[in-house]
Structure formats: C-alpha cells, structure tokens
Amino acid sequence: MATQADVRRIALSVRVATLDDKEVLLALDQKKFFTEPPRSSPAVTARELRPLITEAWRCQAPKAKKG
C-alpha cells in the first residue's frame, strides 16, 4: 500500500495532473482515487502510484528544446 512518504517522494520529482485529469481518475475507480481521506486504508500501491504521477507530469511538462 502506498504511504504518504511514497506520495511525497514521487510528487517532489514530477508535476501533478490537471483538474480534468483528476476528474477522469476519480471516475475510473472511486475506491482507489478520492479527494478526501477515507475512513479505511487507501487501496493504491506505490507501484500503481508511480505511473499515474509520471503520466500527469508528462501531460504538463514543457516540450523539450531541440537544438
């Protein structure tokens, strides 16, 4: 299970998704993705979290400069 330390470590190395991306994730699986802390443990693992945060960064990252 992903911990707050996993989220912090991953988030500090990438950007976050847009609000539209957030809404898509919330619609995909409301048991894993939520906006308020649940009363039970979250179901997202660190392994699942990394590609989600990485993809969010790729959506917002500036284009690489060619030259």
CHARMM-style PDB file with segment names, atoms N, HN, CA, C and O in Angstrom:
ATOM      1  N   MET     1       0.838  -1.169   0.000  1.00  0.00      PROA
ATOM      2  CA  MET     1       0.000   0.000   0.000  1.00  0.00      PROA
ATOM      3  C   MET     1       0.890   1.241   0.000  1.00  0.00      PROA
ATOM      4  O   MET     1       1.866   1.307   0.747  1.00  0.00      PROA
ATOM      5  N   ALA     2       0.559   2.209  -0.824  1.00  0.00      PROA
ATOM      6  HN  ALA     2      -0.234   2.155  -1.431  1.00  0.00      PROA
ATOM      7  CA  ALA     2       1.326   3.453  -0.885  1.00  0.00      PROA
ATOM      8  C   ALA     2       1.153   4.225   0.418  1.00  0.00      PROA
ATOM      9  O   ALA     2       0.069   4.259   1.001  1.00  0.00      PROA
ATOM     10  N   THR     3       2.230   4.836   0.857  1.00  0.00      PROA
ATOM     11  HN  THR     3       3.111   4.809   0.384  1.00  0.00      PROA
ATOM     12  CA  THR     3       2.194   5.650   2.072  1.00  0.00      PROA
ATOM     13  C   THR     3       2.283   7.126   1.694  1.00  0.00      PROA
ATOM     14  O   THR     3       2.529   7.472   0.538  1.00  0.00      PROA
ATOM     15  N   GLN     4       2.081   7.983   2.681  1.00  0.00      PROA
ATOM     16  HN  GLN     4       1.881   7.702   3.620  1.00  0.00      PROA
ATOM     17  CA  GLN     4       2.244   9.411   2.432  1.00  0.00      PROA
ATOM     18  C   GLN     4       3.673   9.714   2.011  1.00  0.00      PROA
ATOM     19  O   GLN     4       3.907  10.608   1.198  1.00  0.00      PROA
ATOM     20  N   ALA     5       4.619   8.982   2.554  1.00  0.00      PROA
ATOM     21  HN  ALA     5       4.429   8.255   3.214  1.00  0.00      PROA
ATOM     22  CA  ALA     5       6.020   9.182   2.168  1.00  0.00      PROA
ATOM     23  C   ALA     5       6.224   8.824   0.695  1.00  0.00      PROA
ATOM     24  O   ALA     5       6.992   9.495   0.005  1.00  0.00      PROA
ATOM     25  N   ASP     6       5.548   7.773   0.198  1.00  0.00      PROA
ATOM     26  HN  ASP     6       4.924   7.228   0.758  1.00  0.00      PROA
ATOM     27  CA  ASP     6       5.627   7.416  -1.225  1.00  0.00      PROA
ATOM     28  C   ASP     6       5.089   8.549  -2.087  1.00  0.00      PROA
ATOM     29  O   ASP     6       5.709   8.929  -3.080  1.00  0.00      PROA
ATOM     30  N   VAL     7       3.947   9.081  -1.711  1.00  0.00      PROA
ATOM     31  HN  VAL     7       3.443   8.773  -0.905  1.00  0.00      PROA
ATOM     32  CA  VAL     7       3.340  10.179  -2.477  1.00  0.00      PROA
ATOM     33  C   VAL     7       4.262  11.391  -2.478  1.00  0.00      PROA
ATOM     34  O   VAL     7       4.493  12.000  -3.522  1.00  0.00      PROA
ATOM     35  N   ARG     8       4.778  11.732  -1.329  1.00  0.00      PROA
ATOM     36  HN  ARG     8       4.591  11.237  -0.481  1.00  0.00      PROA
ATOM     37  CA  ARG     8       5.672  12.902  -1.238  1.00  0.00      PROA
ATOM     38  C   ARG     8       6.923  12.703  -2.083  1.00  0.00      PROA
ATOM     39  O   ARG     8       7.319  13.600  -2.827  1.00  0.00      PROA
ATOM     40  N   ARG     9       7.546  11.531  -1.973  1.00  0.00      PROA
ATOM     41  HN  ARG     9       7.224  10.802  -1.368  1.00  0.00      PROA
ATOM     42  CA  ARG     9       8.774  11.256  -2.720  1.00  0.00      PROA
ATOM     43  C   ARG     9       8.521  11.330  -4.221  1.00  0.00      PROA
ATOM     44  O   ARG     9       9.305  11.932  -4.954  1.00  0.00      PROA
ATOM     45  N   ILE    10       7.426  10.720  -4.684  1.00  0.00      PROA
ATOM     46  HN  ILE    10       6.789  10.230  -4.089  1.00  0.00      PROA
ATOM     47  CA  ILE    10       7.120  10.710  -6.112  1.00  0.00      PROA
ATOM     48  C   ILE    10       6.704  12.102  -6.589  1.00  0.00      PROA
ATOM     49  O   ILE    10       7.149  12.557  -7.643  1.00  0.00      PROA
ATOM     50  N   ALA    11       5.862  12.769  -5.822  1.00  0.00      PROA
ATOM     51  HN  ALA    11       5.500  12.400  -4.966  1.00  0.00      PROA
ATOM     52  CA  ALA    11       5.348  14.080  -6.231  1.00  0.00      PROA
ATOM     53  C   ALA    11       6.445  15.136  -6.286  1.00  0.00      PROA
ATOM     54  O   ALA    11       6.386  16.045  -7.114  1.00  0.00      PROA
ATOM     55  N   LEU    12       7.428  15.029  -5.430  1.00  0.00      PROA
ATOM     56  HN  LEU    12       7.476  14.291  -4.757  1.00  0.00      PROA
ATOM     57  CA  LEU    12       8.507  16.008  -5.451  1.00  0.00      PROA
ATOM     58  C   LEU    12       9.371  15.887  -6.698  1.00  0.00      PROA
ATOM     59  O   LEU    12      10.122  16.808  -7.019  1.00  0.00      PROA
ATOM     60  N   SER    13       9.275  14.762  -7.407  1.00  0.00      PROA
ATOM     61  HN  SER    13       8.665  14.014  -7.146  1.00  0.00      PROA
ATOM     62  CA  SER    13      10.096  14.589  -8.599  1.00  0.00      PROA
ATOM     63  C   SER    13       9.316  14.834  -9.900  1.00  0.00      PROA
ATOM     64  O   SER    13       9.937  14.812 -10.963  1.00  0.00      PROA
ATOM     65  N   VAL    14       7.995  15.066  -9.883  1.00  0.00      PROA
ATOM     66  HN  VAL    14       7.490  15.084  -9.020  1.00  0.00      PROA
ATOM     67  CA  VAL    14       7.143  15.309 -11.062  1.00  0.00      PROA
ATOM     68  C   VAL    14       6.067  16.348 -10.757  1.00  0.00      PROA
ATOM     69  O   VAL    14       5.894  16.765  -9.611  1.00  0.00      PROA
ATOM     70  N   ARG    15       5.327  16.771 -11.835  1.00  0.00      PROA
ATOM     71  HN  ARG    15       5.468  16.433 -12.766  1.00  0.00      PROA
ATOM     72  CA  ARG    15       4.213  17.702 -11.680  1.00  0.00      PROA
ATOM     73  C   ARG    15       2.920  16.940 -11.458  1.00  0.00      PROA
ATOM     74  O   ARG    15       2.868  15.729 -11.676  1.00  0.00      PROA
ATOM     75  N   VAL    16       1.885  17.628 -11.030  1.00  0.00      PROA
ATOM     76  HN  VAL    16       1.928  18.612 -10.853  1.00  0.00      PROA
ATOM     77  CA  VAL    16       0.587  16.996 -10.798  1.00  0.00      PROA
ATOM     78  C   VAL    16      -0.309  17.148 -12.020  1.00  0.00      PROA
ATOM     79  O   VAL    16      -0.037  17.970 -12.895  1.00  0.00      PROA
ATOM     80  N   ALA    17      -1.378  16.355 -12.082  1.00  0.00      PROA
ATOM     81  HN  ALA    17      -1.598  15.686 -11.371  1.00  0.00      PROA
ATOM     82  CA  ALA    17      -2.311  16.363 -13.212  1.00  0.00      PROA
ATOM     83  C   ALA    17      -3.203  17.607 -13.174  1.00  0.00      PROA
ATOM     84  O   ALA    17      -3.251  18.323 -12.174  1.00  0.00      PROA
ATOM     85  N   THR    18      -3.903  17.847 -14.276  1.00  0.00      PROA
ATOM     86  HN  THR    18      -3.864  17.266 -15.089  1.00  0.00      PROA
ATOM     87  CA  THR    18      -4.874  18.944 -14.337  1.00  0.00      PROA
ATOM     88  C   THR    18      -6.135  18.528 -13.602  1.00  0.00      PROA
ATOM     89  O   THR    18      -6.294  17.362 -13.241  1.00  0.00      PROA
ATOM     90  N   LEU    19      -7.024  19.469 -13.380  1.00  0.00      PROA
ATOM     91  HN  LEU    19      -6.895  20.417 -13.673  1.00  0.00      PROA
ATOM     92  CA  LEU    19      -8.298  19.143 -12.740  1.00  0.00      PROA
ATOM     93  C   LEU    19      -9.107  18.176 -13.603  1.00  0.00      PROA
ATOM     94  O   LEU    19      -9.817  17.322 -13.071  1.00  0.00      PROA
ATOM     95  N   ASP    20      -9.009  18.300 -14.928  1.00  0.00      PROA
ATOM     96  HN  ASP    20      -8.432  18.993 -15.360  1.00  0.00      PROA
ATOM     97  CA  ASP    20      -9.703  17.358 -15.813  1.00  0.00      PROA
ATOM     98  C   ASP    20      -9.166  15.944 -15.625  1.00  0.00      PROA
ATOM     99  O   ASP    20      -9.933  14.984 -15.571  1.00  0.00      PROA
ATOM    100  N   ASP    21      -7.837  15.822 -15.526  1.00  0.00      PROA
ATOM    101  HN  ASP    21      -7.214  16.602 -15.570  1.00  0.00      PROA
ATOM    102  CA  ASP    21      -7.232  14.512 -15.290  1.00  0.00      PROA
ATOM    103  C   ASP    21      -7.684  13.949 -13.948  1.00  0.00      PROA
ATOM    104  O   ASP    21      -7.944  12.752 -13.829  1.00  0.00      PROA
ATOM    105  N   LYS    22      -7.777  14.803 -12.949  1.00  0.00      PROA
ATOM    106  HN  LYS    22      -7.566  15.776 -13.046  1.00  0.00      PROA
ATOM    107  CA  LYS    22      -8.241  14.375 -11.631  1.00  0.00      PROA
ATOM    108  C   LYS    22      -9.646  13.795 -11.725  1.00  0.00      PROA
ATOM    109  O   LYS    22      -9.929  12.741 -11.154  1.00  0.00      PROA
ATOM    110  N   GLU    23     -10.521  14.482 -12.443  1.00  0.00      PROA
ATOM    111  HN  GLU    23     -10.291  15.337 -12.907  1.00  0.00      PROA
ATOM    112  CA  GLU    23     -11.893  14.008 -12.582  1.00  0.00      PROA
ATOM    113  C   GLU    23     -11.955  12.663 -13.295  1.00  0.00      PROA
ATOM    114  O   GLU    23     -12.777  11.816 -12.946  1.00  0.00      PROA
ATOM    115  N   VAL    24     -11.093  12.458 -14.291  1.00  0.00      PROA
ATOM    116  HN  VAL    24     -10.426  13.147 -14.575  1.00  0.00      PROA
ATOM    117  CA  VAL    24     -11.053  11.177 -15.004  1.00  0.00      PROA
ATOM    118  C   VAL    24     -10.654  10.062 -14.038  1.00  0.00      PROA
ATOM    119  O   VAL    24     -11.292   9.010 -14.004  1.00  0.00      PROA
ATOM    120  N   LEU    25      -9.604  10.291 -13.257  1.00  0.00      PROA
ATOM    121  HN  LEU    25      -9.086  11.145 -13.284  1.00  0.00      PROA
ATOM    122  CA  LEU    25      -9.166   9.279 -12.298  1.00  0.00      PROA
ATOM    123  C   LEU    25     -10.248   8.976 -11.269  1.00  0.00      PROA
ATOM    124  O   LEU    25     -10.481   7.813 -10.937  1.00  0.00      PROA
ATOM    125  N   LEU    26     -10.904  10.006 -10.767  1.00  0.00      PROA
ATOM    126  HN  LEU    26     -10.714  10.950 -11.037  1.00  0.00      PROA
ATOM    127  CA  LEU    26     -11.974   9.793  -9.797  1.00  0.00      PROA
ATOM    128  C   LEU    26     -13.100   8.950 -10.388  1.00  0.00      PROA
ATOM    129  O   LEU    26     -13.688   8.117  -9.699  1.00  0.00      PROA
ATOM    130  N   ALA    27     -13.393   9.171 -11.659  1.00  0.00      PROA
ATOM    131  HN  ALA    27     -12.915   9.848 -12.219  1.00  0.00      PROA
ATOM    132  CA  ALA    27     -14.465   8.410 -12.313  1.00  0.00      PROA
ATOM    133  C   ALA    27     -14.055   6.969 -12.599  1.00  0.00      PROA
ATOM    134  O   ALA    27     -14.907   6.082 -12.640  1.00  0.00      PROA
ATOM    135  N   LEU    28     -12.766   6.729 -12.795  1.00  0.00      PROA
ATOM    136  HN  LEU    28     -12.074   7.449 -12.761  1.00  0.00      PROA
ATOM    137  CA  LEU    28     -12.295   5.380 -13.119  1.00  0.00      PROA
ATOM    138  C   LEU    28     -12.464   4.399 -11.968  1.00  0.00      PROA
ATOM    139  O   LEU    28     -12.914   3.272 -12.174  1.00  0.00      PROA
ATOM    140  N   ASP    29     -12.107   4.816 -10.766  1.00  0.00      PROA
ATOM    141  HN  ASP    29     -11.741   5.731 -10.599  1.00  0.00      PROA
ATOM    142  CA  ASP    29     -12.146   3.892  -9.639  1.00  0.00      PROA
ATOM    143  C   ASP    29     -12.248   4.683  -8.346  1.00  0.00      PROA
ATOM    144  O   ASP    29     -11.237   5.133  -7.805  1.00  0.00      PROA
ATOM    145  N   GLN    30     -13.463   4.852  -7.854  1.00  0.00      PROA
ATOM    146  HN  GLN    30     -14.283   4.487  -8.293  1.00  0.00      PROA
ATOM    147  CA  GLN    30     -13.675   5.679  -6.674  1.00  0.00      PROA
ATOM    148  C   GLN    30     -13.158   5.042  -5.392  1.00  0.00      PROA
ATOM    149  O   GLN    30     -13.048   5.722  -4.372  1.00  0.00      PROA
ATOM    150  N   LYS    31     -12.841   3.759  -5.422  1.00  0.00      PROA
ATOM    151  HN  LYS    31     -12.931   3.207  -6.251  1.00  0.00      PROA
ATOM    152  CA  LYS    31     -12.270   3.125  -4.240  1.00  0.00      PROA
ATOM    153  C   LYS    31     -10.780   3.422  -4.109  1.00  0.00      PROA
ATOM    154  O   LYS    31     -10.238   3.431  -3.004  1.00  0.00      PROA
ATOM    155  N   LYS    32     -10.128   3.661  -5.231  1.00  0.00      PROA
ATOM    156  HN  LYS    32     -10.568   3.653  -6.128  1.00  0.00      PROA
ATOM    157  CA  LYS    32      -8.694   3.957  -5.210  1.00  0.00      PROA
ATOM    158  C   LYS    32      -8.392   5.442  -5.237  1.00  0.00      PROA
ATOM    159  O   LYS    32      -7.425   5.886  -4.619  1.00  0.00      PROA
ATOM    160  N   PHE    33      -9.201   6.217  -5.943  1.00  0.00      PROA
ATOM    161  HN  PHE    33      -9.986   5.855  -6.446  1.00  0.00      PROA
ATOM    162  CA  PHE    33      -8.925   7.638  -6.128  1.00  0.00      PROA
ATOM    163  C   PHE    33     -10.019   8.452  -5.454  1.00  0.00      PROA
ATOM    164  O   PHE    33     -11.203   8.251  -5.723  1.00  0.00      PROA
ATOM    165  N   PHE    34      -9.627   9.364  -4.584  1.00  0.00      PROA
ATOM    166  HN  PHE    34      -8.665   9.527  -4.365  1.00  0.00      PROA
ATOM    167  CA  PHE    34     -10.592  10.139  -3.814  1.00  0.00      PROA
ATOM    168  C   PHE    34      -9.991  11.497  -3.490  1.00  0.00      PROA
ATOM    169  O   PHE    34      -8.779  11.694  -3.589  1.00  0.00      PROA
ATOM    170  N   THR    35     -10.856  12.434  -3.099  1.00  0.00      PROA
ATOM    171  HN  THR    35     -11.840  12.274  -3.018  1.00  0.00      PROA
ATOM    172  CA  THR    35     -10.373  13.778  -2.791  1.00  0.00      PROA
ATOM    173  C   THR    35     -10.329  14.043  -1.297  1.00  0.00      PROA
ATOM    174  O   THR    35      -9.672  14.988  -0.862  1.00  0.00      PROA
ATOM    175  N   GLU    36     -10.997  13.250  -0.519  1.00  0.00      PROA
ATOM    176  HN  GLU    36     -11.532  12.482  -0.872  1.00  0.00      PROA
ATOM    177  CA  GLU    36     -10.958  13.379   0.930  1.00  0.00      PROA
ATOM    178  C   GLU    36     -10.433  12.080   1.530  1.00  0.00      PROA
ATOM    179  O   GLU    36     -10.636  11.008   0.959  1.00  0.00      PROA
ATOM    180  N   PRO    37      -9.766  12.166   2.666  1.00  0.00      PROA
ATOM    181  CA  PRO    37      -9.259  10.929   3.271  1.00  0.00      PROA
ATOM    182  C   PRO    37     -10.405   9.967   3.577  1.00  0.00      PROA
ATOM    183  O   PRO    37     -11.421  10.370   4.142  1.00  0.00      PROA
ATOM    184  N   PRO    38     -10.241   8.697   3.205  1.00  0.00      PROA
ATOM    185  CA  PRO    38     -11.276   7.715   3.510  1.00  0.00      PROA
ATOM    186  C   PRO    38     -11.190   7.288   4.968  1.00  0.00      PROA
ATOM    187  O   PRO    38     -10.196   7.560   5.642  1.00  0.00      PROA
ATOM    188  N   ARG    39     -12.198   6.640   5.439  1.00  0.00      PROA
ATOM    189  HN  ARG    39     -13.005   6.419   4.891  1.00  0.00      PROA
ATOM    190  CA  ARG    39     -12.187   6.139   6.818  1.00  0.00      PROA
ATOM    191  C   ARG    39     -11.388   4.843   6.924  1.00  0.00      PROA
ATOM    192  O   ARG    39     -11.009   4.434   8.021  1.00  0.00      PROA
ATOM    193  N   SER    40     -11.133   4.197   5.789  1.00  0.00      PROA
ATOM    194  HN  SER    40     -11.441   4.530   4.897  1.00  0.00      PROA
ATOM    195  CA  SER    40     -10.307   2.993   5.786  1.00  0.00      PROA
ATOM    196  C   SER    40      -9.022   3.263   5.009  1.00  0.00      PROA
ATOM    197  O   SER    40      -8.846   4.348   4.455  1.00  0.00      PROA
ATOM    198  N   SER    41      -8.133   2.288   4.967  1.00  0.00      PROA
ATOM    199  HN  SER    41      -8.276   1.407   5.417  1.00  0.00      PROA
ATOM    200  CA  SER    41      -6.854   2.452   4.281  1.00  0.00      PROA
ATOM    201  C   SER    41      -7.036   2.574   2.777  1.00  0.00      PROA
ATOM    202  O   SER    41      -7.887   1.896   2.202  1.00  0.00      PROA
ATOM    203  N   PRO    42      -6.243   3.436   2.124  1.00  0.00      PROA
ATOM    204  CA  PRO    42      -6.331   3.549   0.659  1.00  0.00      PROA
ATOM    205  C   PRO    42      -5.855   2.267  -0.012  1.00  0.00      PROA
ATOM    206  O   PRO    42      -5.044   1.524   0.541  1.00  0.00      PROA
ATOM    207  N   ALA    43      -6.369   2.021  -1.209  1.00  0.00      PROA
ATOM    208  HN  ALA    43      -7.027   2.625  -1.658  1.00  0.00      PROA
ATOM    209  CA  ALA    43      -6.058   0.786  -1.918  1.00  0.00      PROA
ATOM    210  C   ALA    43      -4.970   0.961  -2.973  1.00  0.00      PROA
ATOM    211  O   ALA    43      -4.614  -0.004  -3.649  1.00  0.00      PROA
ATOM    212  N   VAL    44      -4.439   2.158  -3.127  1.00  0.00      PROA
ATOM    213  HN  VAL    44      -4.728   2.942  -2.578  1.00  0.00      PROA
ATOM    214  CA  VAL    44      -3.423   2.397  -4.155  1.00  0.00      PROA
ATOM    215  C   VAL    44      -2.057   1.990  -3.607  1.00  0.00      PROA
ATOM    216  O   VAL    44      -1.671   2.382  -2.506  1.00  0.00      PROA
ATOM    217  N   THR    45      -1.336   1.199  -4.396  1.00  0.00      PROA
ATOM    218  HN  THR    45      -1.649   0.880  -5.290  1.00  0.00      PROA
ATOM    219  CA  THR    45       0.017   0.806  -4.002  1.00  0.00      PROA
ATOM    220  C   THR    45       1.023   1.792  -4.586  1.00  0.00      PROA
ATOM    221  O   THR    45       0.703   2.533  -5.516  1.00  0.00      PROA
ATOM    222  N   ALA    46       2.223   1.800  -4.049  1.00  0.00      PROA
ATOM    223  HN  ALA    46       2.483   1.198  -3.294  1.00  0.00      PROA
ATOM    224  CA  ALA    46       3.283   2.652  -4.587  1.00  0.00      PROA
ATOM    225  C   ALA    46       3.566   2.285  -6.035  1.00  0.00      PROA
ATOM    226  O   ALA    46       3.858   3.158  -6.852  1.00  0.00      PROA
ATOM    227  N   ARG    47       3.483   1.003  -6.358  1.00  0.00      PROA
ATOM    228  HN  ARG    47       3.246   0.293  -5.695  1.00  0.00      PROA
ATOM    229  CA  ARG    47       3.714   0.544  -7.734  1.00  0.00      PROA
ATOM    230  C   ARG    47       2.661   1.147  -8.685  1.00  0.00      PROA
ATOM    231  O   ARG    47       2.993   1.520  -9.810  1.00  0.00      PROA
ATOM    232  N   GLU    48       1.410   1.242  -8.245  1.00  0.00      PROA
ATOM    233  HN  GLU    48       1.140   0.939  -7.331  1.00  0.00      PROA
ATOM    234  CA  GLU    48       0.351   1.831  -9.074  1.00  0.00      PROA
ATOM    235  C   GLU    48       0.471   3.349  -9.136  1.00  0.00      PROA
ATOM    236  O   GLU    48       0.125   3.961 -10.146  1.00  0.00      PROA
ATOM    237  N   LEU    49       0.954   3.947  -8.071  1.00  0.00      PROA
ATOM    238  HN  LEU    49       1.234   3.449  -7.251  1.00  0.00      PROA
ATOM    239  CA  LEU    49       1.004   5.403  -7.974  1.00  0.00      PROA
ATOM    240  C   LEU    49       2.055   6.028  -8.884  1.00  0.00      PROA
ATOM    241  O   LEU    49       1.799   7.064  -9.498  1.00  0.00      PROA
ATOM    242  N   ARG    50       3.226   5.417  -8.980  1.00  0.00      PROA
ATOM    243  HN  ARG    50       3.434   4.575  -8.481  1.00  0.00      PROA
ATOM    244  CA  ARG    50       4.319   5.986  -9.777  1.00  0.00      PROA
ATOM    245  C   ARG    50       3.908   6.285 -11.218  1.00  0.00      PROA
ATOM    246  O   ARG    50       4.121   7.411 -11.668  1.00  0.00      PROA
ATOM    247  N   PRO    51       3.328   5.334 -11.974  1.00  0.00      PROA
ATOM    248  CA  PRO    51       2.975   5.653 -13.362  1.00  0.00      PROA
ATOM    249  C   PRO    51       1.881   6.718 -13.470  1.00  0.00      PROA
ATOM    250  O   PRO    51       1.858   7.476 -14.439  1.00  0.00      PROA
ATOM    251  N   LEU    52       0.988   6.784 -12.504  1.00  0.00      PROA
ATOM    252  HN  LEU    52       1.007   6.168 -11.717  1.00  0.00      PROA
ATOM    253  CA  LEU    52      -0.055   7.814 -12.534  1.00  0.00      PROA
ATOM    254  C   LEU    52       0.549   9.205 -12.390  1.00  0.00      PROA
ATOM    255  O   LEU    52       0.194  10.120 -13.132  1.00  0.00      PROA
ATOM    256  N   ILE    53       1.450   9.360 -11.445  1.00  0.00      PROA
ATOM    257  HN  ILE    53       1.738   8.616 -10.842  1.00  0.00      PROA
ATOM    258  CA  ILE    53       2.079  10.667 -11.244  1.00  0.00      PROA
ATOM    259  C   ILE    53       3.014  10.999 -12.397  1.00  0.00      PROA
ATOM    260  O   ILE    53       3.084  12.151 -12.826  1.00  0.00      PROA
ATOM    261  N   THR    54       3.726  10.013 -12.897  1.00  0.00      PROA
ATOM    262  HN  THR    54       3.670   9.077 -12.549  1.00  0.00      PROA
ATOM    263  CA  THR    54       4.625  10.234 -14.036  1.00  0.00      PROA
ATOM    264  C   THR    54       3.831  10.666 -15.269  1.00  0.00      PROA
ATOM    265  O   THR    54       4.245  11.586 -15.975  1.00  0.00      PROA
ATOM    266  N   GLU    55       2.710  10.023 -15.534  1.00  0.00      PROA
ATOM    267  HN  GLU    55       2.374   9.276 -14.960  1.00  0.00      PROA
ATOM    268  CA  GLU    55       1.879  10.395 -16.683  1.00  0.00      PROA
ATOM    269  C   GLU    55       1.318  11.803 -16.516  1.00  0.00      PROA
ATOM    270  O   GLU    55       1.232  12.553 -17.488  1.00  0.00      PROA
ATOM    271  N   ALA    56       0.936  12.165 -15.298  1.00  0.00      PROA
ATOM    272  HN  ALA    56       1.006  11.555 -14.509  1.00  0.00      PROA
ATOM    273  CA  ALA    56       0.445  13.523 -15.042  1.00  0.00      PROA
ATOM    274  C   ALA    56       1.531  14.545 -15.359  1.00  0.00      PROA
ATOM    275  O   ALA    56       1.250  15.604 -15.920  1.00  0.00      PROA
ATOM    276  N   TRP    57       2.766  14.225 -14.999  1.00  0.00      PROA
ATOM    277  HN  TRP    57       2.994  13.365 -14.543  1.00  0.00      PROA
ATOM    278  CA  TRP    57       3.880  15.121 -15.310  1.00  0.00      PROA
ATOM    279  C   TRP    57       4.059  15.236 -16.817  1.00  0.00      PROA
ATOM    280  O   TRP    57       4.244  16.338 -17.334  1.00  0.00      PROA
ATOM    281  N   ARG    58       4.007  14.114 -17.528  1.00  0.00      PROA
ATOM    282  HN  ARG    58       3.858  13.219 -17.108  1.00  0.00      PROA
ATOM    283  CA  ARG    58       4.193  14.150 -18.984  1.00  0.00      PROA
ATOM    284  C   ARG    58       3.130  14.989 -19.676  1.00  0.00      PROA
ATOM    285  O   ARG    58       3.402  15.608 -20.704  1.00  0.00      PROA
ATOM    286  N   CYS    59       1.920  15.016 -19.122  1.00  0.00      PROA
ATOM    287  HN  CYS    59       1.699  14.513 -18.286  1.00  0.00      PROA
ATOM    288  CA  CYS    59       0.855  15.821 -19.713  1.00  0.00      PROA
ATOM    289  C   CYS    59       1.131  17.311 -19.591  1.00  0.00      PROA
ATOM    290  O   CYS    59       0.669  18.097 -20.418  1.00  0.00      PROA
ATOM    291  N   GLN    60       1.880  17.707 -18.568  1.00  0.00      PROA
ATOM    292  HN  GLN    60       2.255  17.069 -17.896  1.00  0.00      PROA
ATOM    293  CA  GLN    60       2.101  19.129 -18.314  1.00  0.00      PROA
ATOM    294  C   GLN    60       3.530  19.589 -18.518  1.00  0.00      PROA
ATOM    295  O   GLN    60       3.804  20.789 -18.482  1.00  0.00      PROA
ATOM    296  N   ALA    61       4.431  18.673 -18.727  1.00  0.00      PROA
ATOM    297  HN  ALA    61       4.209  17.698 -18.756  1.00  0.00      PROA
ATOM    298  CA  ALA    61       5.837  19.035 -18.862  1.00  0.00      PROA
ATOM    299  C   ALA    61       6.066  19.914 -20.092  1.00  0.00      PROA
ATOM    300  O   ALA    61       5.412  19.722 -21.118  1.00  0.00      PROA
ATOM    301  N   PRO    62       6.971  20.857 -20.001  1.00  0.00      PROA
ATOM    302  CA  PRO    62       7.291  21.658 -21.188  1.00  0.00      PROA
ATOM    303  C   PRO    62       7.940  20.793 -22.263  1.00  0.00      PROA
ATOM    304  O   PRO    62       8.614  19.805 -21.970  1.00  0.00      PROA
ATOM    305  N   LYS    63       7.725  21.182 -23.486  1.00  0.00      PROA
ATOM    306  HN  LYS    63       7.178  21.984 -23.725  1.00  0.00      PROA
ATOM    307  CA  LYS    63       8.333  20.459 -24.610  1.00  0.00      PROA
ATOM    308  C   LYS    63       9.853  20.580 -24.518  1.00  0.00      PROA
ATOM    309  O   LYS    63      10.386  21.618 -24.125  1.00  0.00      PROA
ATOM    310  N   ALA    64      10.530  19.507 -24.885  1.00  0.00      PROA
ATOM    311  HN  ALA    64      10.097  18.664 -25.204  1.00  0.00      PROA
ATOM    312  CA  ALA    64      11.990  19.528 -24.886  1.00  0.00      PROA
ATOM    313  C   ALA    64      12.488  20.468 -25.964  1.00  0.00      PROA
ATOM    314  O   ALA    64      11.946  20.493 -27.069  1.00  0.00      PROA
ATOM    315  N   LYS    65      13.510  21.235 -25.655  1.00  0.00      PROA
ATOM    316  HN  LYS    65      13.951  21.214 -24.758  1.00  0.00      PROA
ATOM    317  CA  LYS    65      14.091  22.150 -26.628  1.00  0.00      PROA
ATOM    318  C   LYS    65      15.023  21.373 -27.551  1.00  0.00      PROA
ATOM    319  O   LYS    65      15.864  20.600 -27.093  1.00  0.00      PROA
ATOM    320  N   LYS    66      14.866  21.583 -28.837  1.00  0.00      PROA
ATOM    321  HN  LYS    66      14.182  22.210 -29.209  1.00  0.00      PROA
ATOM    322  CA  LYS    66      15.747  20.944 -29.807  1.00  0.00      PROA
ATOM    323  C   LYS    66      16.834  21.932 -30.172  1.00  0.00      PROA
ATOM    324  O   LYS    66      16.586  23.127 -30.329  1.00  0.00      PROA
ATOM    325  N   GLY    67      18.004  21.429 -30.298  1.00  0.00      PROA
ATOM    326  HN  GLY    67      18.205  20.458 -30.170  1.00  0.00      PROA
ATOM    327  CA  GLY    67      18.982  22.413 -30.686  1.00  0.00      PROA
ATOM    328  C   GLY    67      20.353  22.030 -30.476  1.00  0.00      PROA
ATOM    329  OT1 GLY    67      21.263  22.804 -30.777  1.00  0.00      PROA
TER     330      GLY     67
END
